[in-house]
Amino acid sequence: MFLIILIVALVGLRYFEVWRFAELSWWYIVGLMVFAFVWFEFIEKALGLDKKKQHNVDEQRRKERVKKAFDKKR
C-alpha cells in the first residue's frame, strides 16, 4: 500500500511541478508503476504474501467468533 501512495504522491507533485519534483522525469514514475505491478501480480503471489494476509484475516474472524460463543454461554 505504501508503494501505491508513493506513486500517487509523486504523480501529483510532478504534475503540479512542486519544488524539485518539477524536474523529475516521468520515466522514474512509470518505472515505479511497473515495479508495483510486477510486485503485486507476481512477486507477492510467489512469496505467498497474499495468502498470508487472507489467512490472518480469517484467523482473526475465527477468534472473534469463538470468543463471542463462549461469552454467550457464561
N, C-alpha and C positions, 0 to 999 in steps of 0.2 A: 504494500500500500504506500510505503514511503516513496518508492520509485515513481509511482503514478503522480503523487503530489509534487514531487520534484519536477517532473516533466511539465505539468500544468503551470507551475510557478515559472519555470524557465521560458515557456512559450509566452506567458503573459508579460514577463519582464522584457523579453526580446521584442515582442510585438509593439509594446508601448515605449520602447527604446529608453529604458531606465538605466542610468548610470553606465557602468562598463558592459552591461549586458547588451547594449545597443550595438556593440562591435562583435558580439558572439556570432559565430557562423551558425546558420540553420542546420548545417550538416552534423554538428555536435548534438543538437536536439533530436534530429532524425535518427542518428546513431543510438542515442539513448532510448528512443522509442523502439527501435529494432531489438536492442538488448532486452528491454522489458517484455516484448512479445516472445522472444526466444525463451526467456526465463519462465514466464507464466505458462507457456504452451508445452515446453519440452523438459527443461531442467527441473522444475518443481515436481512434475509428474515422475520423472526418472528417480528423483530422490525420495519420493513418497511423501512429500510435504503436504500435498493436497489431501491425501487420505488421513494424515495425522491430524490435521485441523478438524476434519469432519469427525474423526474418532473422539477427539477431545470434546466436541460439542455434544455428541451422543452420550459420552460418559457423564458429562455434567447433567444432562437431562435425566439420565437414569438415577443418579444420586439424588436429585431433587424429588423424583417420583418415589423412591424408596423412603426418603425422609418424610415425605408427606403421608405415605401409607402408614408408617409407624407412629406418627403423631396422631393420626385419627384413632388408632386402637387404644391409646392411653387415655 
